[in-house]
Amino acid sequence: AQSVTQLGSHVSVSEGALVLLRCNYSSSVPPYLFWYVQYPNQGLQLLLKYTSAATLVKGINGFEAEFKKSETSFHLTKPSAHMSDAAEYFCAVSGYGANSKLTFGKGITLSVRP
Amino acid sequence: EPEVTQTPSHQVTQMGQEVILRCVPISNHLYFYWYRQILGQKVEFLVSFYNNEISEKSEIFDDQFSVERPDGSNFTLKIRSTKLEDSAMYFCASSESQNYGYTFGSGTRLTVV
């Protein structure tokens, strides 16, 4: 069984500041990990994924995440926030094969202040 | 860039009515999924579909739900007798292979009144 914990529901940063969105996972099998972004009234867009290759994963829009097995974490970062980054961010975990369904965290809303 | 297309974007239905939510996955994708998101809650897995059959379903996906790929391009979710608690955003997703990362559609907001 897999689960994801995203602590807090809302993060607010200033434009140009570091973005850090936390994700911790639990998985009984080696996990595949994903970050998705959802803009208002839109679907879920894949930001990046970890599939057991490099532990530092680079995604779209300048985001990256680091898989840390010892900490069971997959935190999402971006060095400098942009106004257009304001959205809801979901961390998700899956296994492989029969366990390939995505299990999502509850999501974090990112606000960016001018 | 290829997209997953869902129709309608918003549907209002009366309790007890049947609804069909439609999805056109990306053409070369082989794995298909339905998820739902009740307002303010997590995105939840409903069902996965591969090789013309259900490969996995959640506890939510009870007898009132069914999925079909009627013509090789569309992928539908039918809710036979809607309940108020079925009100949610329903997302279709498709994937080229397992764990490759899904492409989600923009969702259908279902409101049951």
Contacts between the chains, C-beta under 8 A, distances in Angstrom:
chain1	res1	chain2	res2	distance
A	32	B	99	4.7
A	34	B	101	6.4
A	36	B	104	7.5
A	41	B	106	7.8
A	42	B	106	5.7
A	43	B	4	7.6
A	43	B	6	8.0
A	43	B	91	6.2
A	43	B	104	4.3
A	43	B	105	5.3
A	43	B	106	4.1
A	43	B	107	5.5
A	44	B	43	7.2
A	44	B	91	6.5
A	44	B	93	7.8
A	44	B	104	4.1
A	45	B	104	7.3
A	46	B	101	4.9
A	46	B	102	7.2
A	46	B	103	7.3
A	49	B	101	4.8
A	51	B	99	6.0
A	90	B	43	6.4
A	92	B	43	7.8
A	94	B	99	6.0
A	96	B	98	6.6
A	96	B	99	5.7
A	97	B	98	6.3
A	98	B	55	7.5
A	98	B	56	6.7
A	100	B	31	7.6
A	100	B	48	7.2
A	100	B	98	4.1
A	100	B	99	5.5
A	101	B	33	7.2
A	101	B	45	4.6
A	101	B	48	5.8
A	101	B	56	5.9
A	101	B	58	7.9
A	102	B	33	7.9
A	102	B	35	7.5
A	102	B	43	7.8
A	102	B	45	6.5
A	102	B	102	6.9
A	103	B	45	6.9
A	104	B	42	5.2
A	104	B	43	4.2
A	104	B	44	7.5
A	105	B	42	7.0
A	106	B	41	7.2
A	106	B	42	4.8
A	107	B	42	7.2
A	107	B	43	7.7
